[in-house]
Amino acid sequence: MTLALPARRTLVAALTLAVVSGSAPASALPLGAVPFGTGLAEGPTGTWIVQTDPGTAQDVIDDLRGLGLGTSHEFDEVMEGFSLEATDAQIRALADLDDVLRVEAAVPTAISSSSETTTQRRPTWGLDRIDQVGLPLDGGFTYASSAGAGVRVYVVDTGVDPTHPDFTGRVTAGYSAIGDGVGADDCHGHGTHVAGSAASATYGVAKGATIVPVRVLGCDGRGDSSHVVAGANWILANHPAGTPGVVNMSLGGGVSSSMARAVDALTGAGLLVVAAAGNANGDACLTSPARVPAALTVGATASTDARSSFSNWGTCVDGFAPGSAITSTYPGGRYATMSGTSMAAPHAAGMAALLLQREPSLRPAALTERMLSAAHPVVADPGPGSPDVLLTTVQATPTPTAEPEPDPSADEPAPDEPAPAPGELPSAPEGLAATSVTSTSVTVAWGEPSAGADNVVGYRVQSGPAVGTWTAETVVPATARAHTLTGLTPATDVVVVVSALGPLEHAAAGEPITVRTSSLVAPGGPQTPRLTAVTTATLRVAWSPPAATADAASITGYTVQRSVDGRSWRTVTTTPARSATLTRLEAGTQHHVRVRANSAAGSSPWVAAGSAVTRARPSAPRSVRQVSRTPSSVSLTWAAPATSGDRVTDYRVEYSTNGRTWTRFRDPVTAARGVTVDALRPRTTYRVRITAIADGVTVGRSAQTTVRTSGARPSSAR
């Protein structure tokens, strides 16, 4: 989503107008409350990329911070601007600023791998394939011992494990746009595998290149376009002048003009961007960065030179490279086999590094032309609009004629251990069934194949209106046993089939099932949510049920969440009631609360109940003193706590003779500041302490005070 920008105003004016346009009267909106006012900060937040006029980004950022909004990333190379988390209302107000050129919603990005890893490791055929014109393979990959030396390969991905023995001394300090404390290391595995195909000592094309990790995807393999832009911005700011380099992006998401500007900026700086075409068996022009003309977009082939079944195609594809069942490096000093255009792209990036090592002055356009001139028309079924182009190294050798075909692994460097045999290929998954159905989603579950289960590398879930007419396709890990289809139409049949994926493009499809989505729809949001009964440690929220509609499913309960910053939410309770009490809250702290209604057809949007500040915690009682005594009692008084003393509901009185063992004096619950403690021993010294109680919680304890009972009255003479 990119917002068109009309005539613009100042920040305060824009935000104030957005607030006033909500339900509250303008007079009820003090300026200091603008960032969290009605109709502005309420509702879900998203990540947005903002481009400003040259030289104005810092002024806009300073204004935002003054109004309670911060930035996620700040850009000065790809563009002038920043990214931030904001609601739709906040971002529309921001779009009205005089200094804002463009506002774009960040699109989700993820790794472009068609399957997760498997523990079965097979020697790669990809290196063997790229140094010759055609099949059969000749059993070797010829390269210079310094291949790629002096060239930087930027791996824009999930990070790279710098300790892998195949990278020794060649992984330099990188960058992370993911603020989870992991840094540029790889907690997923995808980035290390990609880096290995490009430049590892065992399975890499450019075995002497320097690897620079640029982490833009999290431990789950996901991120968004703002992370990619931040990564590109870092590369532009830190790439050494005069050093040849290539940028590998084995990732993809929806169409994003911000990612296009990032690719163009990198290209303009002399860095070729190699992009994975994507794994949806669809048009690569529908994804970014694959669709960007300046990028070298790479599809995947199998060992037969046929386009991989998952590989995207189309006019945005520039060429193909090996991408099915590719063995490469994996975190922890291991090796793994993965499939995807993510594996094809680093083969091409490595080829680019080989050329740049020999001719460092090649610009991206000339480098692309040189690579395509060494390609060959051998790809079977490249797909509609795709070029029949298999990328190879410039030193391509003629097709071998010797028979029989040599062993593909004859000259392949071996991993640390012998690779196991392929084993039994998996049969189809069993027991496919729908486990949850709503008006817009279906969850299906299945069991593992009866044969070859140990060799499953993933499961492909396809759905559509009829068998063979698949409109959606997803590959899930080998450990998955369920998947949820979303975005469906109510009261509609959907056909689902699940296939077990094995090595070398193997796929075994199970029996399809037909599921009908519910005709009922999710309810609307709860009405008039409100916060009441605020104490030092509790809040009470109440609401009315959603407005009734004929096609809304019956409500099964409500979910309540709270947040201290309005961004990170925690579920407090799910209840059938229309109220809830939030307990164990921190005193003197602002708490945001939201509620949604749940049903068998799905959940309503979140509805904000507002925010409230819990009462400040009272301090300790003061000035405890003894005012009178008898042989068996002492009378005490004290002053209320200096802070929030009026909120004290009771005082607890304790006494001790040694300061270690304390006895509580049982008296009625009262806020009175005096008491007579009885049942004491005569002529005895005691230590006393007073504890304040507020809202049922201990909040402050006085210092100890020493008191003493008097002596016993002498008896009369007889």
Residue pairs with C-beta under 8 A, 6 or more apart in sequence:
1 104
1 105
2 102
2 103
2 104
2 105
2 257
3 91
3 92
3 95
3 102
3 103
3 104
5 95
5 96
5 100
5 101
5 102
5 103
6 96
8 14
8 95
8 96
8 97
8 98
8 99
8 100
9 17
9 96
9 97
9 98
10 97
10 98
11 60
11 63
11 64
11 67
11 94
11 97
12 31
12 34
12 63
12 67
14 93
14 94
14 96
14 97
15 34
15 35
15 40
15 67
15 90
15 93
16 29
16 31
16 34
17 93
17 96
18 39
18 40
18 89
18 90
18 92
18 93
19 26
19 29
19 34
19 37
19 38
19 39
19 40
20 26
20 29
21 39
22 37
22 38
22 39
22 40
22 89
23 38
23 39
24 37
24 38
24 39
29 37
29 38
34 40
34 67
35 41
35 67
35 68
35 69
35 90
36 68
36 566
36 611
39 89
40 87
40 89
40 90
40 93
41 87
41 89
41 90
41 566
42 87
42 89
42 608
43 87
43 88
43 89
43 606
43 608
44 87
44 605
44 606
45 85
45 86
45 87
45 566
45 567
46 85
46 86
46 87
46 88
46 91
46 105
46 106
47 72
47 83
47 84
47 85
47 105
47 106
47 224
47 226
48 83
48 84
48 85
48 86
48 91
48 94
48 103
48 104
48 105
48 106
48 226
49 81
49 82
49 83
49 103
49 104
49 105
49 106
49 225
49 226
49 229
49 258
50 60
50 81
50 82
50 83
50 84
50 94
50 100
50 102
50 103
51 79
51 80
51 81
51 100
51 101
51 102
51 103
51 104
51 258
52 60
52 80
52 81
52 82
52 99
52 100
52 101
53 80
53 99
53 100
53 101
54 80
55 80
56 80
56 99
57 74
57 75
57 76
57 80
57 81
57 82
57 99
59 99
60 82
60 97
60 99
60 100
61 71
61 74
61 82
64 70
64 71
64 84
64 94
69 84
69 86
69 90
70 84
71 82
71 83
71 84
72 82
72 83
72 84
72 85
72 226
73 82
73 83
73 177
73 226
73 227
73 229
73 230
73 233
74 81
74 82
75 81
75 82
75 83
75 229
75 230
75 233
76 233
76 237
77 232
77 233
77 236
77 237
77 265
78 229
78 232
78 233
78 236
78 258
78 261
78 262
78 265
79 229
79 258
79 261
79 265
83 106
83 226
83 229
83 230
85 567
86 94
91 103
94 100
94 103
95 103
102 257
104 225
104 256
104 257
104 258
106 224
106 225
106 226
106 256
106 258
107 224
107 225
107 253
107 254
107 255
107 256
107 259
107 288
108 222
108 223
108 224
108 253
108 254
109 216
109 217
109 222
109 223
109 224
109 225
109 227
109 228
109 251
109 252
109 253
110 217
110 221
110 222
110 223
110 251
110 252
110 253
111 157
111 158
111 188
111 190
111 217
111 221
111 250
111 251
111 340
111 342
112 250
112 251
112 252
112 276
112 277
112 278
112 279
112 340
112 341
112 342
112 345
113 190
113 221
113 250
113 279
113 338
113 339
113 340
113 342
113 343
113 475
114 279
114 308
114 310
114 339
114 340
114 341
114 458
114 475
115 338
115 339
115 340
115 457
115 458
115 475
115 477
115 478
115 501
116 338
116 457
116 458
116 476
116 477
116 478
116 479
117 189
117 193
117 330
117 336
117 337
117 338
117 457
118 336
118 337
118 455
118 456
118 457
118 478
118 503
119 336
120 337
120 419
120 420
120 422
120 423
120 455
120 457
120 503
121 327
121 335
121 336
121 337
121 415
121 419
121 420
122 325
122 327
122 337
122 419
122 422
122 503
123 327
123 408
123 409
123 412
123 414
123 419
124 203
124 322
124 326
124 327
124 328
124 412
125 137
125 303
125 322
125 325
125 408
126 197
126 321
126 322
126 323
126 326
126 343
126 347
127 141
127 203
127 205
127 412
128 137
128 138
128 139
128 140
128 141
128 408
128 412
129 137
129 303
129 322
129 392
130 141
130 205
130 321
130 322
130 347
130 351
130 391
130 392
130 393
131 140
131 141
131 142
131 143
131 392
131 393
131 395
131 396
131 397
132 138
132 392
132 396
132 397
132 398
132 399
132 400
133 376
133 378
133 392
133 396
133 397
133 398
133 399
134 305
134 376
134 378
134 399
135 304
135 305
135 378
135 399
136 400
136 405
136 406
137 400
137 405
137 406
137 408
138 397
138 400
138 406
139 406
139 407
139 408
139 409
139 410
139 411
140 410
140 411
141 411
141 412
142 395
142 397
143 205
143 207
143 354
143 393
145 208
146 208
146 357
147 205
147 206
147 207
147 208
147 209
147 353
147 354
147 357
148 199
148 205
148 206
148 207
148 208
148 209
148 350
148 353
148 354
148 356
148 357
149 208
149 209
149 357
150 208
150 210
150 243
150 244
150 357
150 360
151 206
151 209
151 210
151 243
151 244
151 245
151 246
151 353
151 356
151 357
151 360
152 172
152 209
152 210
152 212
152 239
152 240
152 243
152 244
152 245
152 246
153 195
153 198
153 199
153 206
153 209
153 210
153 211
153 212
153 245
153 246
153 248
153 349
153 350
153 353
154 212
154 214
154 235
154 245
154 246
154 247
154 248
154 271
155 191
155 194
155 195
155 198
155 211
155 212
155 213
155 214
155 248
155 346
156 214
156 216
156 228
156 231
156 232
156 235
156 247
156 248
156 249
156 250
156 251
157 186
157 190
157 191
157 194
157 195
157 213
157 214
157 215
157 216
157 217
157 248
157 249
157 250
157 251
158 186
158 187
158 188
158 189
158 190
158 191
158 192
158 215
158 217
158 218
158 219
158 221
159 174
159 176
159 182
159 183
159 184
159 185
159 186
159 187
159 188
159 191
159 192
159 213
159 215
160 167
160 171
160 174
160 184
160 185
160 186
160 191
160 192
160 195
160 211
160 213
161 167
161 185
161 186
161 192
161 329
161 330
161 331
161 332
162 171
162 185
162 213
163 333
164 192
164 196
164 200
164 329
164 330
164 331
164 332
164 333
165 201
165 333
166 196
166 200
166 201
166 202
166 203
166 204
166 329
167 195
167 196
167 199
167 200
167 201
167 211
167 329
168 201
170 199
170 208
170 209
170 210
170 211
171 195
171 210
171 211
171 212
171 213
172 210
172 211
172 212
173 184
174 184
174 212
174 213
174 214
174 215
175 184
175 213
175 214
175 215
175 231
175 234
175 235
175 238
176 182
176 183
176 184
176 215
177 214
177 215
177 216
177 223
177 226
177 227
177 228
177 230
177 231
177 234
178 215
178 216
178 217
178 218
178 223
178 227
180 218
180 219
182 215
182 219
183 215
184 213
184 214
184 215
185 213
185 215
186 192
186 213
186 215
186 331
187 218
187 219
187 331
188 217
188 218
188 219
188 220
188 221
189 330
189 331
189 336
190 217
190 221
190 250
190 338
190 342
191 213
191 215
191 217
192 328
192 329
192 330
192 331
193 326
193 328
193 329
193 330
193 336
193 338
193 342
193 343
194 248
194 250
194 328
194 342
194 343
194 345
194 346
195 211
195 213
195 329
195 346
196 202
196 203
196 204
196 328
196 329
196 330
196 346
197 203
197 204
197 205
197 326
197 328
197 343
197 346
197 347
197 350
198 204
198 205
198 206
198 209
198 211
198 248
198 346
198 347
198 349
198 350
198 353
199 205
199 206
199 207
199 208
199 209
199 210
199 211
199 346
199 350
199 353
200 207
200 328
200 329
201 207
201 413
202 329
202 335
202 413
202 414
202 415
203 326
203 327
203 328
203 329
203 335
203 413
204 328
204 350
205 346
205 347
205 349
205 350
205 351
205 353
205 354
205 393
206 349
206 350
206 351
206 353
206 354
206 357
208 357
209 350
209 353
209 357
212 235
214 231
214 234
214 235
215 231
216 223
216 227
216 228
216 230
216 231
216 251
217 223
217 227
217 251
223 251
224 253
225 253
225 256
225 258
225 259
225 288
226 258
228 249
228 251
228 258
228 259
228 262
228 289
229 258
229 259
229 261
229 262
232 247
232 262
232 263
232 265
232 266
233 262
235 247
235 266
235 271
236 265
236 266
236 269
239 245
239 269
239 271
243 360
244 353
244 356
244 357
244 360
244 362
245 270
245 271
245 356
246 271
246 272
246 273
246 274
246 349
246 352
246 353
246 356
247 266
247 271
247 272
247 273
247 274
247 349
248 274
248 345
248 346
248 349
249 263
249 273
249 274
249 275
249 276
249 289
249 295
249 345
250 276
250 340
250 341
250 342
250 343
250 345
250 346
251 276
251 289
251 342
252 275
252 276
252 278
252 287
252 288
252 289
252 290
253 259
253 287
253 288
254 286
254 287
254 288
255 286
255 287
255 288
255 291
256 288
256 289
259 288
259 289
259 292
260 288
260 289
260 291
260 292
262 289
263 273
263 275
263 289
263 292
263 294
263 295
264 292
264 294
266 273
267 273
267 294
267 295
267 364
270 363
270 364
271 364
272 296
272 352
272 364
272 367
272 368
273 289
273 292
273 294
273 295
273 296
273 364
274 295
274 296
274 298
274 345
274 346
274 348
274 349
274 352
275 289
275 290
275 292
275 295
275 296
275 297
275 298
275 345
276 290
276 297
276 298
276 340
276 341
276 342
276 344
276 345
277 284
277 287
277 290
277 297
277 298
277 299
277 300
277 311
277 312
277 313
277 316
277 317
277 341
277 344
278 284
278 287
278 290
278 311
278 312
278 341
279 300
279 310
279 311
279 312
279 340
279 341
279 342
279 475
280 287
280 310
280 312
280 473
281 309
281 310
281 311
281 312
281 313
281 473
282 312
282 313
283 312
283 313
283 314
283 316
283 384
283 385
284 290
284 291
284 297
284 299
284 312
284 313
284 314
284 316
284 317
285 291
285 314
285 315
285 316
287 312
289 295
290 297
290 312
290 316
290 317
291 297
291 316
293 316
294 364
296 318
296 319
296 348
296 352
296 368
296 371
297 316
297 317
297 318
298 317
298 318
298 319
298 320
298 321
298 341
298 344
298 345
298 347
298 348
298 391
299 307
299 308
299 311
299 312
299 313
299 317
299 319
299 320
299 321
299 323
299 341
299 344
299 382
299 383
299 386
300 307
300 308
300 310
300 311
300 320
300 321
300 322
300 323
300 324
300 339
300 340
300 341
300 343
300 344
301 307
301 308
301 311
301 320
301 321
301 322
301 323
301 324
301 344
301 379
301 390
302 308
302 323
302 324
302 325
302 504
302 505
303 322
303 324
303 325
303 504
304 380
305 378
305 379
305 380
305 390
306 379
306 380
306 381
307 313
307 320
307 379
307 380
307 381
307 382
307 383
307 386
308 323
308 324
308 339
308 341
308 505
309 505
309 507
310 339
310 340
310 341
310 475
311 320
311 323
311 341
311 344
311 383
312 341
312 383
313 382
313 383
313 384
313 385
313 386
314 383
314 384
314 385
314 386
315 385
315 386
317 382
317 383
317 385
317 386
317 387
318 368
318 372
318 387
318 389
319 348
319 371
319 372
319 375
319 387
319 389
319 390
319 391
320 344
320 379
320 382
320 386
320 389
320 390
320 391
321 344
321 345
321 347
321 348
321 351
321 390
321 391
322 343
322 344
322 347
323 339
323 340
323 341
323 342
323 343
323 344
323 347
324 339
324 343
324 504
324 505
325 337
325 339
325 503
325 504
325 505
326 337
326 338
326 339
326 343
327 335
327 336
327 337
327 415
327 419
328 335
328 336
328 338
328 343
329 335
330 336
333 416
335 415
335 416
337 457
337 503
339 457
339 505
347 391
348 371
348 391
351 371
351 391
351 392
351 393
352 367
352 371
354 393
354 394
355 362
355 367
355 370
355 371
355 394
356 362
356 367
362 370
370 394
371 391
372 389
372 391
374 391
374 392
374 393
374 394
374 396
375 389
375 390
375 391
375 392
376 389
376 390
376 392
376 396
377 388
377 389
377 390
378 388
378 390
379 386
379 388
379 389
379 390
382 388
382 389
400 406
422 455
422 503
422 504
423 452
423 454
423 455
424 451
424 452
424 454
424 455
425 452
425 455
425 502
425 503
425 506
425 508
426 449
426 451
426 452
426 453
426 455
426 456
426 500
426 501
426 502
426 506
426 508
427 449
427 450
427 451
427 452
427 500
427 508
428 449
428 499
428 500
428 508
428 509
428 510
428 511
429 446
429 447
429 448
429 449
429 459
429 498
429 499
429 500
429 508
429 510
430 446
430 447
430 448
430 449
430 450
430 510
431 445
431 446
431 447
432 444
432 445
432 446
432 496
432 497
432 498
432 510
432 511
432 512
432 513
433 444
433 445
433 446
433 513
434 442
434 443
434 444
434 496
434 513
434 515
435 443
435 444
435 445
435 482
436 442
436 443
436 484
437 443
437 515
437 516
437 517
437 518
438 517
438 518
438 522
438 600
438 601
438 602
439 488
439 490
439 491
439 517
439 518
439 519
439 520
439 521
439 522
439 553
439 601
439 602
440 486
440 487
440 488
440 489
440 490
440 517
440 521
440 522
440 601
440 602
441 484
441 485
441 486
441 487
441 488
441 517
441 602
442 463
442 484
442 485
442 488
442 494
442 496
442 515
442 517
443 482
443 483
443 484
443 485
444 461
444 482
444 483
444 484
444 485
444 496
444 498
444 513
444 515
445 481
445 482
446 459
446 481
446 482
446 498
446 510
447 481
448 456
448 481
448 500
449 456
449 500
449 508
452 500
452 502
455 502
455 503
456 478
456 500
456 501
456 502
457 478
457 501
457 502
457 503
458 475
458 476
458 477
458 478
458 480
458 501
459 475
459 476
459 477
459 478
459 480
459 483
459 498
459 499
459 500
459 501
460 473
460 474
460 475
460 498
460 499
460 501
460 507
461 473
461 474
461 475
461 476
461 483
461 485
461 496
461 497
461 498
462 470
462 472
462 473
462 496
462 497
462 498
462 499
463 470
463 471
463 472
463 473
463 485
463 494
463 495
463 496
463 497
464 470
464 471
464 472
464 494
464 495
465 471
465 493
465 494
465 495
466 495
467 495
467 497
467 512
469 495
472 485
474 483
475 501
476 483
483 498
485 494
485 496
488 494
488 517
489 517
490 517
490 518
490 519
490 520
490 521
490 551
491 516
491 517
491 518
491 519
492 516
492 517
493 514
493 515
493 516
494 514
494 515
494 516
494 517
495 512
495 513
495 514
496 512
496 513
496 514
496 515
497 509
497 510
497 511
497 512
497 513
498 509
498 510
499 507
499 508
499 509
499 510
500 507
500 508
500 510
501 507
502 508
518 553
518 600
518 601
519 551
520 551
520 552
520 553
520 599
520 600
520 601
521 549
521 551
521 552
521 553
521 601
521 602
522 552
522 553
522 597
522 599
522 601
522 602
522 603
522 604
523 546
523 549
523 552
523 553
523 555
523 597
523 599
523 601
523 604
524 546
524 547
524 549
524 552
524 597
524 604
525 546
525 595
525 596
525 597
525 604
525 605
525 606
525 607
526 543
526 544
526 545
526 546
526 558
526 578
526 595
526 596
526 597
526 604
526 607
527 543
527 544
527 545
527 546
527 547
527 607
528 543
528 544
529 541
529 542
529 543
529 593
529 594
529 595
529 607
529 608
529 609
529 610
530 541
530 542
530 543
530 609
530 610
531 539
531 540
531 541
531 593
531 609
531 610
531 611
531 612
532 540
532 541
532 542
533 539
533 540
533 581
534 540
534 612
534 613
534 614
534 615
535 614
535 615
535 694
535 695
536 587
536 588
536 614
536 615
536 616
536 617
536 618
536 647
536 694
536 695
536 697
536 699
537 583
537 584
537 585
537 586
537 587
537 614
537 695
537 697
538 581
538 582
538 583
538 585
538 614
538 695
539 562
539 581
539 582
539 585
539 591
539 593
539 612
539 614
540 579
540 580
540 581
540 582
541 560
541 579
541 580
541 581
541 582
541 593
541 595
541 609
542 578
542 579
543 558
543 578
543 579
543 595
543 607
543 609
544 578
545 555
545 578
545 597
546 552
546 555
546 597
546 604
552 599
552 601
553 599
553 600
553 601
553 602
554 599
554 600
555 597
555 598
555 599
556 576
556 598
556 599
556 600
557 574
557 575
557 576
557 597
557 598
558 574
558 575
558 576
558 577
558 578
558 580
558 595
558 596
558 597
558 598
559 571
559 573
559 574
559 595
559 596
559 598
559 603
560 571
560 572
560 573
560 574
560 575
560 580
560 582
560 593
560 594
560 595
561 569
561 570
561 571
561 572
561 593
561 594
561 595
561 606
562 569
562 570
562 572
562 582
562 591
562 592
562 593
562 594
563 569
563 570
563 591
563 592
563 594
564 586
564 589
564 590
564 591
564 592
565 592
566 592
566 611
569 594
572 580
572 582
573 580
574 598
582 591
582 593
585 591
585 614
586 614
587 614
587 615
587 616
587 617
587 699
588 613
588 614
588 615
588 616
588 617
589 613
589 614
590 611
590 612
590 613
591 611
591 612
591 613
591 614
592 608
592 610
592 611
593 608
593 609
593 610
593 611
593 612
594 606
594 607
594 608
594 609
595 606
595 607
595 609
596 603
596 604
596 605
596 606
596 607
597 603
597 604
598 604
615 644
615 647
615 694
615 695
616 643
616 644
617 643
617 644
617 694
617 699
617 700
618 641
618 643
618 644
618 645
618 647
618 648
618 692
618 694
618 699
618 700
619 641
619 642
619 643
619 644
619 645
619 692
619 699
619 700
620 641
620 692
620 700
620 701
620 702
620 703
621 638
621 639
621 640
621 641
621 651
621 673
621 690
621 691
621 692
621 700
621 701
621 702
622 638
622 639
622 640
622 641
622 642
622 702
623 638
623 639
624 636
624 637
624 638
624 688
624 689
624 690
624 702
624 703
624 705
625 636
625 637
625 638
625 705
626 634
626 635
626 636
626 705
626 707
626 708
627 635
627 636
627 637
627 674
628 634
628 635
629 635
629 707
629 708
629 709
629 710
630 709
630 710
631 682
631 683
631 709
631 710
631 711
631 712
631 713
632 678
632 679
632 680
632 681
632 682
632 709
633 676
633 677
633 678
633 679
633 680
633 709
634 676
634 677
634 680
634 686
634 688
634 707
634 708
634 709
635 674
635 675
635 676
635 677
636 653
636 674
636 675
636 676
636 677
636 688
636 690
636 705
636 707
637 673
637 674
638 651
638 673
638 674
638 690
638 702
639 673
640 646
640 648
640 673
641 648
641 692
641 699
641 700
644 694
645 692
647 694
647 695
648 671
648 692
648 693
648 694
648 699
649 669
649 671
649 693
649 694
649 695
649 696
650 669
650 670
650 671
650 692
650 693
651 670
651 671
651 672
651 673
651 675
651 690
651 691
651 692
651 693
652 664
652 690
652 691
652 693
652 698
653 664
653 665
653 667
653 675
653 677
653 688
653 689
653 690
654 662
654 663
654 664
654 665
654 688
654 689
654 691
655 662
655 663
655 665
655 677
655 680
655 686
655 687
655 688
655 689
656 662
656 663
656 686
656 687
657 684
657 685
657 686
657 687
659 687
659 704
662 689
665 675
665 677
667 675
677 688
680 686
680 709
681 709
682 709
682 710
682 711
682 712
683 708
683 709
683 710
683 711
683 712
684 708
684 709
685 706
685 707
685 708
686 706
686 707
686 708
686 709
687 704
687 705
687 706
687 707
688 704
688 705
688 706
688 707
689 701
689 702
689 703
689 704
689 705
690 701
690 702
691 698
691 700
691 701
691 702
692 698
692 699
692 700
692 701
693 699
